[in-house]
Amino acid sequence: MTITAPSFFQRKRCAACLLLAAVLFWAGNVVVARAFSNDLPPLWLTLGRWACASLLLCPLAASALRQQYKLLWQQRWHLLWLAATGIAANNALIYMGVARAGVTSAAALQTLTPVWIVLLSALRQRLPLRTWAGVMLAMCGAVLIAVHGDLGDIRQAIAGSGTLWLLAASLCWAGYTLGVVRLPGQLDPGALLATQAVLDSLLLLPLALWLEPQGLNSTLSRADWLALAYLALFPSVLAYAFYRRGADRLGATFAGNCMNLMPPMSALLSMIFLGEHLQTFHVIGFAAIMAGLALGSSRPLTLPWRMQLAQRG
């Protein structure tokens, strides 16, 4: 008689480890961006990340790209829009914000994406009072993090902290999330990610040359190249592959809930590698955001893995 239970639990454990590794890689994304913000301008850092990632992704997805090029071409304008907002703008804005706001604040504010989704959905449907209460609670938590716990001069604190960039990044990601579900379901995830990486590189190059011309004069050190290699390989390629496999095995709800581990992971990494400190306002603000999300939804605000896979980070 063959007992299959151990192998079953081993597969479940392996899938959970893949999900945790994916979240860890995405948490490391903002830590690396913060660490090298003085060496690599945000647009050039985003460009370098996705240009290198496209060199890795295109050969891996070559077969799917050949099979689905007609379908991809039919969706070219929609893909271009999604690439511009969901990855290029989202990543560049995160890198711009994390240079000022710090890793812990940046990671915590990215959890506002479901709140933006709710607000955007309110344009088309009426939301219950409970949902609005949850949105307000989450926004209060975000404001507390944005002003670093000092409510004295909210406008000046937010304007000078990089928070506006981070809020805009989460808003871009919310718009991307709502737009990506309109893509045909038969699109291969690898082909989609490779296509977006190439489009991101093409979109970011003229912007970087125009808005950050000083990047052309930058001399990259060995550490800079290693940082780009990390960003291209781990959060841009392996994290997506691991997340997809884990979501397929354990379900989208479990995988989506694992994303809530990214802020504490980012905070831990920033304390280890950057010397940042977890403040009381970080804990209270993050708790308010999570409580607001729970209050505003009768069920967990999780999304299918196909809707979550373009960034995280």
DRENDO-1510 file (C-alpha; in Angstrom, 1 decimal, always signed):
<recs>
REC; n; res; u; v; w
REC; 1; MET; +0.0; +0.0; +0.0 .
REC; 2; THR; +1.4; +3.4; -1.0 .
REC; 3; ILE; +1.0; +6.3; +1.3 .
REC; 4; THR; +0.8; +9.5; -0.7 .
REC; 5; ALA; +0.1; +12.0; +2.2 .
REC; 6; PRO; +3.8; +12.9; +2.9 .
REC; 7; SER; +4.4; +13.7; -0.8 .
REC; 8; PHE; +1.2; +15.8; -0.8 .
REC; 9; PHE; +2.3; +17.8; +2.2 .
REC; 10; GLN; +5.7; +18.1; +0.7 .
REC; 11; ARG; +4.3; +19.6; -2.5 .
REC; 12; LYS; +2.2; +22.0; -0.4 .
REC; 13; ARG; +5.2; +23.0; +1.7 .
REC; 14; CYS; +7.3; +23.5; -1.5 .
REC; 15; ALA; +4.6; +25.8; -3.0 .
REC; 16; ALA; +4.4; +27.8; +0.2 .
REC; 17; CYS; +8.2; +28.2; +0.1 .
REC; 18; LEU; +8.0; +29.5; -3.5 .
REC; 19; LEU; +5.4; +32.0; -2.5 .
REC; 20; LEU; +7.4; +33.2; +0.5 .
REC; 21; ALA; +10.5; +33.5; -1.8 .
REC; 22; ALA; +8.6; +35.5; -4.3 .
REC; 23; VAL; +7.4; +38.0; -1.6 .
REC; 24; LEU; +10.9; +38.2; -0.3 .
REC; 25; PHE; +12.3; +39.0; -3.7 .
REC; 26; TRP; +9.7; +41.8; -4.2 .
REC; 27; ALA; +10.5; +43.1; -0.7 .
REC; 28; GLY; +14.2; +43.2; -1.7 .
REC; 29; ASN; +13.2; +45.3; -4.7 .
REC; 30; VAL; +12.6; +48.4; -2.7 .
REC; 31; VAL; +15.5; +47.8; -0.4 .
REC; 32; VAL; +17.9; +47.7; -3.4 .
REC; 33; ALA; +16.3; +50.7; -5.0 .
REC; 34; ARG; +16.7; +52.7; -1.7 .
REC; 35; ALA; +20.3; +51.5; -1.3 .
REC; 36; PHE; +21.3; +52.6; -4.8 .
REC; 37; SER; +19.1; +55.7; -5.2 .
REC; 38; ASN; +22.2; +58.0; -5.1 .
REC; 39; ASP; +24.0; +56.1; -7.8 .
REC; 40; LEU; +21.2; +55.2; -10.2 .
REC; 41; PRO; +18.4; +57.8; -11.1 .
REC; 42; PRO; +14.9; +56.3; -10.8 .
REC; 43; LEU; +14.1; +56.2; -14.5 .
REC; 44; TRP; +17.5; +54.7; -15.4 .
REC; 45; LEU; +17.1; +52.1; -12.6 .
REC; 46; THR; +13.7; +51.1; -13.9 .
REC; 47; LEU; +15.0; +51.0; -17.5 .
REC; 48; GLY; +18.0; +48.9; -16.5 .
REC; 49; ARG; +15.8; +46.5; -14.6 .
REC; 50; TRP; +13.4; +45.8; -17.4 .
REC; 51; ALA; +15.9; +45.9; -20.2 .
REC; 52; CYS; +18.0; +43.2; -18.5 .
REC; 53; ALA; +14.8; +41.3; -17.6 .
REC; 54; SER; +13.7; +41.4; -21.2 .
REC; 55; LEU; +17.0; +39.8; -22.2 .
REC; 56; LEU; +16.2; +36.9; -19.8 .
REC; 57; LEU; +12.5; +36.6; -20.5 .
REC; 58; CYS; +12.4; +36.7; -24.3 .
REC; 59; PRO; +14.5; +33.5; -24.8 .
REC; 60; LEU; +12.5; +31.7; -22.0 .
REC; 61; ALA; +9.2; +32.7; -23.6 .
REC; 62; ALA; +10.3; +32.4; -27.2 .
REC; 63; SER; +8.0; +29.4; -28.0 .
REC; 64; ALA; +4.9; +31.1; -26.5 .
REC; 65; LEU; +5.8; +34.4; -28.2 .
REC; 66; ARG; +5.9; +32.6; -31.6 .
REC; 67; GLN; +2.6; +30.9; -31.0 .
REC; 68; GLN; +0.7; +33.9; -29.7 .
REC; 69; TYR; +2.2; +36.8; -31.7 .
REC; 70; LYS; -1.0; +37.4; -33.6 .
REC; 71; LEU; -3.0; +37.5; -30.4 .
REC; 72; LEU; -0.4; +39.9; -28.8 .
REC; 73; TRP; -0.6; +42.1; -31.9 .
REC; 74; GLN; -4.3; +42.3; -31.7 .
REC; 75; GLN; -4.0; +43.6; -28.1 .
REC; 76; ARG; -1.0; +45.9; -28.9 .
REC; 77; TRP; -2.6; +49.2; -27.8 .
REC; 78; HIS; -4.1; +47.7; -24.7 .
REC; 79; LEU; -0.7; +46.1; -23.9 .
REC; 80; LEU; +1.1; +49.4; -24.5 .
REC; 81; TRP; -1.2; +51.2; -22.1 .
REC; 82; LEU; -0.8; +48.5; -19.4 .
REC; 83; ALA; +2.9; +48.5; -19.8 .
REC; 84; ALA; +3.1; +52.3; -19.5 .
REC; 85; THR; +0.9; +52.5; -16.4 .
REC; 86; GLY; +1.3; +49.1; -14.6 .
REC; 87; ILE; +5.0; +48.5; -14.8 .
REC; 88; ALA; +6.9; +51.5; -16.2 .
REC; 89; ALA; +5.1; +54.2; -14.3 .
REC; 90; ASN; +4.5; +52.1; -11.2 .
REC; 91; ASN; +8.1; +51.0; -10.8 .
REC; 92; ALA; +9.6; +54.4; -11.6 .
REC; 93; LEU; +7.3; +56.2; -9.1 .
REC; 94; ILE; +8.1; +53.6; -6.4 .
REC; 95; TYR; +11.8; +54.2; -7.0 .
REC; 96; MET; +11.3; +58.0; -6.9 .
REC; 97; GLY; +9.3; +57.7; -3.7 .
REC; 98; VAL; +11.5; +55.2; -1.8 .
REC; 99; ALA; +14.5; +57.5; -2.3 .
REC; 100; ARG; +12.8; +60.0; +0.1 .
REC; 101; ALA; +10.2; +58.1; +2.1 .
REC; 102; GLY; +12.3; +55.0; +3.1 .
REC; 103; VAL; +11.7; +51.3; +2.6 .
REC; 104; THR; +9.2; +50.7; +5.4 .
REC; 105; SER; +6.9; +53.6; +4.4 .
REC; 106; ALA; +7.1; +52.7; +0.7 .
REC; 107; ALA; +6.2; +49.0; +1.3 .
REC; 108; ALA; +3.3; +49.9; +3.7 .
REC; 109; LEU; +1.8; +52.5; +1.3 .
REC; 110; GLN; +1.8; +50.0; -1.6 .
REC; 111; THR; -0.9; +48.0; +0.4 .
REC; 112; LEU; -3.3; +50.8; -0.5 .
REC; 113; THR; -3.8; +49.3; -4.0 .
REC; 114; PRO; -7.0; +47.4; -3.0 .
REC; 115; VAL; -8.4; +50.7; -1.6 .
REC; 116; TRP; -7.8; +52.5; -4.9 .
REC; 117; ILE; -9.5; +49.6; -6.7 .
REC; 118; VAL; -12.5; +50.1; -4.5 .
REC; 119; LEU; -12.6; +53.8; -5.1 .
REC; 120; LEU; -12.2; +53.3; -8.9 .
REC; 121; SER; -15.0; +50.8; -8.8 .
REC; 122; ALA; -17.2; +53.3; -7.0 .
REC; 123; LEU; -17.3; +55.3; -10.3 .
REC; 124; ARG; -19.5; +52.5; -11.8 .
REC; 125; GLN; -21.4; +51.1; -8.8 .
REC; 126; ARG; -22.7; +52.2; -5.4 .
REC; 127; LEU; -20.7; +51.1; -2.5 .
REC; 128; PRO; -22.1; +50.2; +1.0 .
REC; 129; LEU; -21.4; +52.4; +4.0 .
REC; 130; ARG; -19.2; +49.7; +5.5 .
REC; 131; THR; -16.9; +49.8; +2.5 .
REC; 132; TRP; -16.6; +53.6; +2.7 .
REC; 133; ALA; -15.8; +53.3; +6.4 .
REC; 134; GLY; -13.0; +50.8; +5.6 .
REC; 135; VAL; -11.6; +53.1; +2.9 .
REC; 136; MET; -11.5; +56.0; +5.3 .
REC; 137; LEU; -9.8; +53.9; +8.0 .
REC; 138; ALA; -7.2; +52.7; +5.5 .
REC; 139; MET; -6.6; +56.2; +4.2 .
REC; 140; CYS; -6.0; +57.5; +7.8 .
REC; 141; GLY; -3.4; +54.8; +8.2 .
REC; 142; ALA; -1.7; +55.8; +5.0 .
REC; 143; VAL; -1.7; +59.5; +6.0 .
REC; 144; LEU; -0.2; +58.6; +9.4 .
REC; 145; ILE; +2.7; +56.8; +7.6 .
REC; 146; ALA; +3.0; +59.6; +5.1 .
REC; 147; VAL; +3.6; +62.3; +7.7 .
REC; 148; HIS; +5.8; +60.0; +9.9 .
REC; 149; GLY; +3.4; +60.2; +12.8 .
REC; 150; ASP; +3.5; +64.0; +12.9 .
REC; 151; LEU; +0.1; +65.5; +12.1 .
REC; 152; GLY; +1.2; +69.1; +12.6 .
REC; 153; ASP; +1.6; +70.2; +9.0 .
REC; 154; ILE; +0.2; +67.4; +6.8 .
REC; 155; ARG; +0.5; +69.1; +3.5 .
REC; 156; GLN; +4.1; +70.1; +3.9 .
REC; 157; ALA; +5.0; +66.7; +5.3 .
REC; 158; ILE; +3.4; +64.8; +2.5 .
REC; 159; ALA; +4.8; +67.0; -0.3 .
REC; 160; GLY; +8.4; +66.7; +1.0 .
REC; 161; SER; +8.5; +63.0; +1.9 .
REC; 162; GLY; +8.1; +61.3; -1.5 .
REC; 163; THR; +4.7; +60.0; -0.4 .
REC; 164; LEU; +2.9; +61.5; -3.4 .
REC; 165; TRP; +5.1; +59.4; -5.7 .
REC; 166; LEU; +4.2; +56.3; -3.8 .
REC; 167; LEU; +0.5; +57.0; -3.7 .
REC; 168; ALA; +0.6; +57.7; -7.4 .
REC; 169; ALA; +2.4; +54.3; -7.9 .
REC; 170; SER; -0.3; +52.4; -6.0 .
REC; 171; LEU; -2.9; +54.2; -8.0 .
REC; 172; CYS; -1.2; +53.2; -11.3 .
REC; 173; TRP; -1.1; +49.6; -10.1 .
REC; 174; ALA; -4.8; +49.7; -9.3 .
REC; 175; GLY; -5.6; +51.0; -12.7 .
REC; 176; TYR; -3.4; +48.3; -14.2 .
REC; 177; THR; -5.1; +45.6; -12.1 .
REC; 178; LEU; -8.5; +46.6; -13.4 .
REC; 179; GLY; -7.3; +46.8; -17.0 .
REC; 180; VAL; -5.4; +43.5; -17.1 .
REC; 181; VAL; -8.5; +41.4; -16.6 .
REC; 182; ARG; -9.7; +42.7; -20.0 .
REC; 183; LEU; -6.9; +40.7; -21.7 .
REC; 184; PRO; -7.8; +37.4; -23.3 .
REC; 185; GLY; -7.5; +34.6; -20.8 .
REC; 186; GLN; -5.6; +32.4; -23.2 .
REC; 187; LEU; -2.6; +34.7; -23.2 .
REC; 188; ASP; +0.5; +32.9; -21.9 .
REC; 189; PRO; +1.8; +34.6; -18.7 .
REC; 190; GLY; +5.4; +34.3; -19.8 .
REC; 191; ALA; +4.7; +35.8; -23.2 .
REC; 192; LEU; +2.7; +38.6; -21.6 .
REC; 193; LEU; +5.5; +39.4; -19.1 .
REC; 194; ALA; +8.2; +39.3; -21.8 .
REC; 195; THR; +6.2; +41.5; -24.1 .
REC; 196; GLN; +5.6; +44.0; -21.3 .
REC; 197; ALA; +9.3; +44.0; -20.4 .
REC; 198; VAL; +10.2; +44.9; -23.9 .
REC; 199; LEU; +7.6; +47.6; -24.2 .
REC; 200; ASP; +8.6; +49.0; -20.8 .
REC; 201; SER; +12.2; +49.3; -22.0 .
REC; 202; LEU; +11.1; +51.1; -25.3 .
REC; 203; LEU; +8.9; +53.5; -23.3 .
REC; 204; LEU; +11.4; +54.3; -20.6 .
REC; 205; LEU; +14.5; +54.9; -22.8 .
REC; 206; PRO; +13.3; +58.3; -24.3 .
REC; 207; LEU; +11.9; +59.4; -20.9 .
REC; 208; ALA; +15.2; +58.7; -19.2 .
REC; 209; LEU; +17.1; +60.5; -21.9 .
REC; 210; TRP; +14.8; +63.5; -21.6 .
REC; 211; LEU; +14.1; +63.8; -17.9 .
REC; 212; GLU; +17.3; +62.4; -16.4 .
REC; 213; PRO; +20.1; +63.1; -18.9 .
REC; 214; GLN; +22.6; +63.1; -16.1 .
REC; 215; GLY; +22.2; +59.3; -16.1 .
REC; 216; LEU; +24.3; +59.2; -19.3 .
REC; 217; ASN; +27.3; +60.5; -17.3 .
REC; 218; SER; +27.0; +57.9; -14.6 .
REC; 219; THR; +29.7; +55.4; -14.3 .
REC; 220; LEU; +28.3; +52.1; -12.9 .
REC; 221; SER; +30.4; +50.3; -10.3 .
REC; 222; ARG; +30.5; +46.6; -9.8 .
REC; 223; ALA; +27.9; +47.0; -7.0 .
REC; 224; ASP; +25.6; +48.9; -9.3 .
REC; 225; TRP; +25.7; +46.1; -11.9 .
REC; 226; LEU; +25.1; +43.5; -9.2 .
REC; 227; ALA; +22.0; +45.6; -8.1 .
REC; 228; LEU; +20.7; +45.7; -11.7 .
REC; 229; ALA; +21.3; +41.9; -12.0 .
REC; 230; TYR; +19.3; +41.3; -8.8 .
REC; 231; LEU; +16.4; +43.5; -9.9 .
REC; 232; ALA; +16.3; +41.8; -13.3 .
REC; 233; LEU; +16.6; +38.2; -12.1 .
REC; 234; PHE; +14.9; +38.0; -8.8 .
REC; 235; PRO; +11.9; +40.4; -8.5 .
REC; 236; SER; +11.4; +40.6; -12.3 .
REC; 237; VAL; +11.7; +36.9; -13.4 .
REC; 238; LEU; +12.0; +34.4; -10.6 .
REC; 239; ALA; +9.4; +36.1; -8.3 .
REC; 240; TYR; +6.8; +36.0; -11.1 .
REC; 241; ALA; +7.5; +32.3; -11.8 .
REC; 242; PHE; +7.5; +31.3; -8.2 .
REC; 243; TYR; +4.3; +33.3; -7.4 .
REC; 244; ARG; +2.5; +31.7; -10.4 .
REC; 245; ARG; +3.5; +28.2; -9.4 .
REC; 246; GLY; +2.5; +28.8; -5.7 .
REC; 247; ALA; -0.8; +30.3; -6.7 .
REC; 248; ASP; -1.6; +27.4; -9.0 .
REC; 249; ARG; -0.9; +24.9; -6.2 .
REC; 250; LEU; -2.4; +26.7; -3.2 .
REC; 251; GLY; -5.0; +29.0; -4.7 .
REC; 252; ALA; -5.2; +32.7; -5.4 .
REC; 253; THR; -6.6; +33.6; -1.9 .
REC; 254; PHE; -3.7; +32.1; -0.1 .
REC; 255; ALA; -1.2; +33.6; -2.5 .
REC; 256; GLY; -2.9; +37.0; -2.3 .
REC; 257; ASN; -2.8; +36.9; +1.5 .
REC; 258; CYS; +1.0; +36.2; +1.4 .
REC; 259; MET; +1.4; +39.6; -0.3 .
REC; 260; ASN; +0.5; +41.1; +3.1 .
REC; 261; LEU; +3.9; +39.8; +4.3 .
REC; 262; MET; +5.8; +42.2; +2.0 .
REC; 263; PRO; +5.8; +45.3; +4.3 .
REC; 264; PRO; +7.1; +43.5; +7.4 .
REC; 265; MET; +9.7; +41.7; +5.2 .
REC; 266; SER; +10.8; +45.0; +3.7 .
REC; 267; ALA; +11.0; +46.5; +7.1 .
REC; 268; LEU; +13.2; +43.7; +8.3 .
REC; 269; LEU; +15.5; +43.8; +5.3 .
REC; 270; SER; +15.8; +47.6; +5.6 .
REC; 271; MET; +16.8; +47.3; +9.3 .
REC; 272; ILE; +19.4; +44.6; +8.5 .
REC; 273; PHE; +21.0; +46.2; +5.4 .
REC; 274; LEU; +20.1; +49.9; +5.6 .
REC; 275; GLY; +20.0; +50.6; +9.3 .
REC; 276; GLU; +16.4; +51.9; +9.2 .
REC; 277; HIS; +14.2; +51.6; +12.3 .
REC; 278; LEU; +10.6; +50.4; +12.6 .
REC; 279; GLN; +8.7; +53.3; +14.2 .
REC; 280; THR; +5.4; +53.2; +16.1 .
REC; 281; PHE; +3.6; +55.1; +13.4 .
REC; 282; HIS; +4.6; +52.4; +10.9 .
REC; 283; VAL; +2.9; +49.7; +13.0 .
REC; 284; ILE; -0.2; +51.7; +13.7 .
REC; 285; GLY; -0.6; +52.9; +10.1 .
REC; 286; PHE; -0.1; +49.5; +8.6 .
REC; 287; ALA; -2.6; +48.0; +11.2 .
REC; 288; ALA; -5.1; +50.7; +10.2 .
REC; 289; ILE; -4.7; +49.9; +6.5 .
REC; 290; MET; -5.2; +46.2; +7.1 .
REC; 291; ALA; -8.2; +46.8; +9.4 .
REC; 292; GLY; -9.7; +49.1; +6.8 .
REC; 293; LEU; -9.3; +46.5; +4.0 .
REC; 294; ALA; -10.9; +43.9; +6.3 .
REC; 295; LEU; -13.8; +46.2; +7.3 .
REC; 296; GLY; -14.5; +47.3; +3.7 .
REC; 297; SER; -14.9; +43.9; +2.3 .
REC; 298; SER; -17.1; +41.0; +3.3 .
REC; 299; ARG; -14.5; +38.7; +2.0 .
REC; 300; PRO; -10.7; +39.0; +1.6 .
REC; 301; LEU; -9.6; +41.5; -1.0 .
REC; 302; THR; -7.6; +39.1; -3.0 .
REC; 303; LEU; -7.2; +38.9; -6.8 .
REC; 304; PRO; -6.4; +36.0; -9.2 .
REC; 305; TRP; -2.7; +35.6; -9.7 .
REC; 306; ARG; -3.0; +36.8; -13.3 .
REC; 307; MET; -4.2; +40.2; -12.0 .
REC; 308; GLN; -1.3; +40.5; -9.5 .
REC; 309; LEU; +1.6; +39.4; -11.6 .
REC; 310; ALA; +2.9; +42.5; -13.3 .
REC; 311; GLN; +5.1; +44.2; -10.4 .
REC; 312; ARG; +4.9; +43.6; -7.6 .
REC; 313; GLY; +6.9; +45.5; -7.2 .
</recs>
